[in-house]
Amino acid sequence: MTYLDAASGEPTIPAASEAMLGALADGWADPVRLHREGRRARLLLDAAREQTASLLGCRADEVTFTTSGTAAVHSGLLGAVLARRTATRGPGHVVLSAVEHSSVLAAAEQAGRDGSAVTLAGVRPDGRADPAGFAAAIRVAGTVLACLQSANHEVGTVQPVEAVAADCAEAGIPLLVDAAASAGRMPIPAGWSLLTASARKWGGPPGVGMLAIRRSVRWRSPLPADSRESGRAPGFPNLPAIAGAVAALAEVTAGWPAADAALRRLTGRIRARLPEIVPDCVLHGDPGHRLPHIVAFSALYVDGEALVIELDRAGFSVSSGSACASQTGQPSHVLAAMGAITHGNIRVSLPRGTTAEEVEAFLAVLPGLVARLRDRALR
């Protein structure tokens, strides 16, 4: 099998596995205890925070480890809204782009049920947020939080975070940046107030997310009171997994320029060849401002899920749209917001280390599978 679904989760890299094994000896105890074993675990947790902070460009006490990227988003967004609503004594207004990850949309919907107004700012046909439109949305009276992903998880378009962050800073509005799709693949954009990420996206172990909150940002836990982590991440921390996540992030961050160049050559090859070998094929996303490893396209007159299954049988693991869209049977909200074709959508996302031979093998088998499915649909 050739795994081409890194945007869902990168295979765990050796550095993560080694760090996890090394942390098992000292990472099993409760880091809030004062005995020797607890102190050793605390040292491990503090070291992980320090290293993460240096990679993210923040303070160690601003970093919290959660059980997933989704948990980080939910805690960060709802906590920021709750704190600002409490301070302003108003229902609050939340602005986010229409192509945010489903975890952000779900948290915003919860804020809406709690009384906040929610605005989905539109995007251009390439999936890129319009800074001017976003700026207008955050200037609505009562705005308490803005959310903009660093890059889109489905089509790979990189967002104008720093331009939006400047507008948010001028308006005094905190900005939550979901960096799950880009952490370890490109520099962290400047200007964020809250930052979230997911370790499995960069080759760390599953079950670890990161939430960073600037000390200047009002935040109040939306969860039941808990003495651990000031309520940001209740429960017992998985220290071996955290150690693995941080080791992986350090390695991929150090190696991202070389990996970026290699993956861009391969995805550039895919983007160039697809219109030539697959009739009625539409590429999605910004061709220039994009993540290095993602190619999204729609093959017209083909069911995307059926093509995923056929590719799996042929030895290639890809995805169709977002996992959430696949589970609900609804069209991709990202493509819909872009005004793009939602039928027959496929996302190819290359792990680090993907070879040119694997890409050529994928390109060789794809046209025949598309033709077969189209022929079957016309019968």
C-alpha positions in Angstrom: 0.0 0.0 0.0 1.1 3.6 -0.7 -0.3 5.9 1.9 -1.4 9.3 0.5 -3.6 10.6 3.3 -1.1 12.5 5.5 -3.6 15.4 6.0 -5.7 12.9 8.1 -2.6 11.7 10.0 1.1 11.3 9.3 2.6 8.0 10.1 4.4 8.2 13.5 8.0 9.1 12.9 10.9 7.2 14.6 11.8 10.2 16.7 8.4 10.2 18.3 8.5 6.5 19.1 12.0 6.7 20.6 10.9 9.7 22.8 7.8 7.8 24.0 9.8 4.8 25.0 12.4 6.9 26.8 9.6 8.7 28.7 7.9 5.6 29.9 10.3 5.2 32.8 9.7 8.6 34.3 6.3 9.6 32.7 4.0 7.3 34.5 3.6 9.2 37.8 1.3 12.1 38.6 3.1 15.4 37.9 1.2 17.3 40.5 2.5 15.1 43.3 5.4 16.2 45.5 7.1 12.9 45.9 10.1 11.9 43.9 8.2 10.1 41.1 5.8 13.0 40.7 8.7 15.5 40.5 10.4 13.4 37.8 7.2 13.4 35.8 6.8 17.2 36.4 10.3 17.8 35.0 9.4 15.8 31.9 6.2 17.9 31.4 8.0 21.2 32.0 10.7 20.2 29.5 8.0 19.4 26.9 6.4 22.8 27.5 9.7 24.6 27.2 10.6 22.9 23.9 7.1 23.5 22.5 7.1 27.1 23.4 10.5 27.6 21.7 9.0 26.0 18.5 5.8 28.0 18.6 7.3 31.3 19.6 5.6 31.8 23.0 6.1 31.3 26.7 6.2 27.9 28.3 3.4 28.8 30.7 1.2 29.6 27.8 1.3 26.0 26.5 -1.1 23.3 27.4 -1.3 19.7 26.1 -4.8 18.3 25.4 -6.1 14.9 24.3 -6.6 16.0 20.6 -6.6 19.0 18.3 -10.4 19.0 18.5 -10.2 19.2 22.3 -7.8 22.1 22.0 -10.1 24.0 19.6 -13.2 23.4 21.8 -11.5 24.5 25.0 -9.7 27.5 23.4 -12.7 28.9 21.5 -15.4 28.4 24.1 -13.1 29.5 26.9 -12.2 32.7 25.1 -15.8 33.5 24.3 -16.9 32.8 27.8 -14.3 35.1 29.3 -14.9 38.0 27.0 -18.7 37.6 27.3 -18.4 37.7 31.1 -16.2 40.8 30.9 -18.4 42.7 28.5 -21.7 41.4 30.0 -23.1 40.9 26.5 -23.9 37.9 24.3 -20.8 38.3 22.2 -20.1 38.0 18.5 -17.8 35.4 17.0 -16.3 35.7 13.4 -14.8 32.7 11.6 -14.1 31.8 8.0 -16.6 29.6 6.2 -13.9 27.0 5.5 -12.8 26.3 9.1 -12.4 22.7 10.3 -15.5 21.1 11.6 -14.2 21.3 15.2 -14.1 25.1 15.0 -17.6 25.2 13.4 -19.0 22.9 16.1 -17.5 25.0 18.9 -18.9 28.2 17.3 -22.3 26.5 17.0 -22.2 25.8 20.7 -21.3 29.4 21.4 -24.3 30.3 19.3 -26.6 28.1 21.3 -25.2 29.8 24.4 -26.3 33.2 23.0 -23.5 34.5 20.9 -24.0 35.7 17.4 -21.8 33.9 14.8 -20.7 35.2 11.4 -19.2 33.0 8.8 -16.9 35.2 6.6 -16.9 34.2 3.0 -13.8 33.1 1.0 -12.6 33.5 -2.6 -13.0 30.6 -5.1 -9.5 29.4 -4.2 -10.5 29.0 -0.6 -8.5 32.0 0.7 -10.2 34.3 3.1 -10.7 37.9 2.0 -8.9 40.1 4.6 -11.1 43.1 3.8 -14.3 41.2 4.3 -12.9 39.6 7.5 -11.9 43.0 8.8 -15.5 44.4 8.2 -17.0 41.4 10.1 -14.8 41.8 13.2 -15.7 45.5 13.5 -19.3 44.6 14.3 -20.2 45.8 17.8 -19.8 43.1 20.4 -17.2 41.0 18.6 -15.4 38.9 21.2 -13.3 36.5 19.1 -12.1 35.8 15.5 -11.0 32.5 14.2 -8.9 31.8 11.1 -7.1 28.6 10.2 -3.4 28.8 9.2 -4.2 26.7 6.1 -7.1 24.7 4.8 -7.1 21.0 5.7 -9.1 20.0 2.5 -7.6 22.0 -0.3 -4.3 23.2 1.2 -4.9 26.9 0.7 -2.7 29.0 3.0 -4.7 31.8 4.7 -3.7 35.5 5.2 -3.4 35.1 8.9 -0.9 37.9 9.5 -3.0 40.4 7.6 -6.1 39.4 9.6 -4.2 39.4 12.8 -3.1 43.0 12.3 -6.8 44.0 11.8 -7.8 42.0 14.9 -5.0 43.7 17.0 -6.2 47.1 15.8 -9.8 46.3 16.8 -8.7 44.7 20.1 -10.2 41.3 19.2 -8.3 38.1 20.0 -7.6 35.7 17.1 -7.7 32.0 17.4 -5.6 30.2 14.8 -6.1 26.5 14.1 -2.7 25.4 12.9 -3.4 21.7 12.7 -2.9 21.5 8.9 0.3 23.4 8.8 2.3 23.0 12.1 5.6 21.4 11.2 5.2 22.2 7.5 5.5 25.9 7.5 6.5 28.7 10.0 3.8 29.5 12.6 2.2 32.8 11.4 2.6 35.8 13.6 -0.1 37.7 15.4 -2.1 34.8 17.0 -3.8 35.1 20.4 -4.7 31.5 20.8 -3.2 28.6 18.8 -4.2 25.0 18.4 -2.6 22.0 16.7 -2.7 18.2 16.6 0.3 15.9 16.9 -0.8 13.2 14.6 -0.8 15.7 11.7 3.1 16.1 11.9 4.1 12.5 12.7 3.6 12.5 16.4 1.4 10.0 18.2 -2.4 10.3 18.1 -4.2 11.5 21.2 -2.1 14.7 21.8 -3.2 18.2 20.9 -1.7 21.6 21.8 -3.4 24.7 23.0 -1.4 27.9 23.5 -3.0 31.0 25.0 -1.2 34.3 25.3 -1.1 35.6 28.8 -2.7 38.8 27.7 -5.8 37.0 26.5 -8.9 36.6 28.7 -9.8 32.9 29.0 -12.1 31.1 31.3 -12.6 27.3 31.4 -15.9 26.2 29.8 -15.5 22.9 31.6 -16.3 21.9 35.2 -13.8 23.3 37.7 -10.6 21.2 37.9 -7.4 21.9 39.6 -5.3 20.5 36.8 -3.9 22.8 34.1 -6.2 25.6 35.3 -9.1 23.7 33.7 -7.6 23.9 30.2 -6.9 20.2 30.0 -8.6 18.3 32.8 -7.5 14.7 33.4 -4.2 12.9 33.7 -1.6 13.9 31.1 -0.2 11.2 28.8 3.4 12.2 29.3 5.0 9.6 27.1 2.7 10.6 24.2 3.4 14.3 24.9 7.2 13.6 24.8 6.8 11.8 21.5 4.6 14.7 20.1 7.2 17.3 21.0 10.2 15.3 19.7 8.4 14.8 16.4 7.5 18.5 16.1 11.1 19.5 16.8 12.4 17.1 14.1 9.9 18.1 11.4 10.2 21.8 12.1 14.0 21.6 11.7 13.6 19.6 8.4 10.6 21.5 6.9 12.5 23.5 4.3 13.9 20.4 2.6 10.7 18.5 3.0 8.7 21.5 1.6 10.8 21.6 -1.5 10.6 17.8 -2.1 6.9 17.6 -1.6 6.2 20.7 -3.7 7.9 19.1 -6.7 5.7 16.0 -6.3 2.4 17.8 -5.8 3.4 20.2 -8.7 3.8 17.1 -10.8 0.3 15.8 -9.8 -1.3 19.2 -10.4 0.3 19.4 -13.9 -0.6 15.9 -15.0 -4.1 15.5 -13.7 -5.8 17.8 -16.3 -3.8 16.0 -19.0 -4.7 12.4 -18.0 -8.2 12.7 -16.5 -10.8 14.4 -18.7 -13.2 16.7 -16.9 -11.0 17.1 -13.9 -11.1 20.2 -11.7 -8.3 21.2 -9.4 -9.2 23.0 -6.1 -7.4 25.5 -4.0 -4.9 28.3 -4.5 -2.1 27.1 -6.9 0.5 29.3 -5.3 -0.5 30.0 -1.6 -0.8 26.3 -0.7 0.6 23.7 1.7 3.3 21.6 0.0 1.7 18.2 0.4 -2.0 18.5 -0.5 -3.7 18.2 -3.9 -7.5 18.3 -4.1 -9.5 17.7 -7.2 -12.8 16.6 -8.5 -13.3 14.1 -11.2 -16.7 14.9 -12.7 -19.3 12.2 -13.1 -17.6 10.0 -10.5 -18.6 9.3 -6.9 -15.7 10.3 -4.7 -16.2 7.6 -2.2 -16.3 5.0 -4.9 -13.0 6.3 -6.3 -11.5 6.1 -2.8 -12.5 2.4 -2.6 -11.1 1.6 -6.0 -7.8 3.3 -5.3 -7.6 1.4 -2.0 -8.0 -1.8 -3.9 -5.3 -0.7 -6.3 -3.0 0.0 -3.4 -3.3 3.7 -2.7 -4.8 5.3 0.4 -6.4 8.7 -0.3 -9.5 10.5 1.1 -12.6 12.1 -0.3 -13.3 15.6 1.1 -13.4 15.8 4.8 -13.9 12.9 7.1 -16.9 14.6 8.6 -18.5 15.1 5.2 -18.0 11.4 4.5 -19.6 10.3 7.7 -22.7 12.5 7.3 -23.1 12.0 3.6 -23.2 15.8 3.2 -21.1 17.7 0.6 -17.9 19.2 1.8 -18.7 22.6 3.5 -15.2 23.8 2.3 -15.9 23.2 -1.4 -19.4 24.6 -1.0 -18.1 27.8 0.6 -15.7 28.1 -2.3 -18.5 27.7 -4.8 -16.6 24.6 -6.2 -17.8 21.3 -7.5 -18.4 19.0 -4.5 -19.1 15.8 -6.4 -16.2 13.3 -7.1 -13.8 15.1 -4.7 -10.5 13.5 -3.9 -7.7 14.7 -1.6 -4.2 13.4 -2.1 -1.8 14.4 0.7 1.7 13.2 0.6 3.6 12.1 3.7 7.3 13.1 4.1 9.4 10.7 2.2 7.0 10.0 -0.6 8.9 9.1 -3.7 8.6 10.2 -7.3 8.0 6.5 -8.2 5.0 6.3 -5.9 3.5 9.5 -7.4 4.0 8.1 -10.9 2.4 4.8 -10.0 -0.6 6.7 -8.6 -0.9 8.8 -11.8 -0.6 5.7 -13.9 -3.5 3.9 -12.2 -5.9 6.8 -11.7 -7.2 7.4 -15.3 -8.3 3.8 -15.7 -10.2 3.8 -12.5 -11.9 7.0 -13.3 -12.9 5.8 -16.7 -14.2 2.5 -15.3 -16.4 4.3 -12.7 -17.7 6.7 -15.3 -18.6 3.8 -17.6 -20.3 2.0 -14.8 -22.3 5.1 -13.9 -23.6 5.5 -17.5 -24.9 1.9 -17.8 
